[in-house]
Amino acid sequence: MDLVQRRVLVSAGLLLALASNFAMPRHALAAEKLKVGLMLPYSGTFAALGTAIENGFRLHVTEQGGKLGGREVEFFKVDDESDPSKAADNVNKLIKRDQVDVLIGTVHSGVAMAIAKAAKDTGTLLIVPNAGADAVTGAMCAQNIFRSSFSNWQPGFAMGDVVAKKGHKKVVTITWKYAAGDESVKGFKEALEKGGGQVVKELSLPFPNVEFQALLTEIAALKPDAVYTFFAGAGAVKFVKDYVAAGLKKTIPLYGAGFLTDGTLDAIGPDAEGLLTTLHYADNLNKPRDKAFRLAYAKTFKLQPDVYAVQGYDAAQMLTLGLKATAGDVTKKAEFAAALEQVTIDSPRGPFTLSKAHNPVQDFYLREVTGKENKLIGVASKALADPSRGCKI
Ligand code: BEZ
């Protein structure tokens, strides 16, 4: 056989393979494993958050007998290190090398933007199980992109309203200088100003820097009525401890987006006592759905769940719901999206729906740290939807 004949044969084989793939009958698809690509941080300041998301996701898969949409699940994992400069290469490993059916990622907003771009460019199904980058369900929104978590604006806005109602007039904000910090402060400021307060100074430091001392000295000199902060993971632990060590907690009340105290209380210890935060989860919701989830999670992982575990669990629940509508076929994007746009997701956090841009519309709770728990005080913002950001799907 000469070279030309061989090429013709190979091309014919490829065409046949492609054709059989497109016309894959239901039973053939069910026999194919569902390739799930987990792009999460397993090292660095957000490592614990990545693990909790994976745990939550796996818990739902186990509850479904190891299958989603009738297909056995196979995991592919990449440690994204919360490093935006490596994000494009990392996501390509999952899309091109591993040829995953669905991407689950990630924690860091900057990394999530790169994943969303790759998902949009290639049409790969993406569920974001944490990162709040407003643009993911704004300018970058797409039929195949969903979020099981929040937009950065949401918990910030909820806390701005709480702080304004407490009568604080002059507030200093402190955060990491990247999309999550900036957008959290923006949401906070919007609600605070609506309620008659004012942000007098916005302090920040680069992610994932934790040298807070100079900024804490500045806060002490400014003597604001209150401080609002967005920090998470190991950075949040260090920040709360440093705030207390600087003697500020006694004189200037500290408020935060709930990431400050979620998944961090064992490490912070008594320094966190009494802190008020807003988030779409709390440790004592006392609803049967949440109780069952917490029990199963604690039994399986010998750990208490946090908001990240819930978001991972719900990412898997969303995948199940979408696959149900498409008989396990991730390529049926319109049917998958239509199903998720209509359902109410039965989350441990409480039921939520998705906006047209595929971001959760959900309650934000006011919580107070009591011992090792973020105790529910009440609902700070009911069914809070992210503002419309010009998303066109
Ligand atoms: C973010 O980068 O979007 C983020 C990271 C940790 C907690 C919450 C948000």
Residues whose N, C-alpha, C, O or C-beta is under 5 A from the ligand:
A	BS01	BEZ	V107 H108 S109 A131 G132 A133 A180 A232 F259
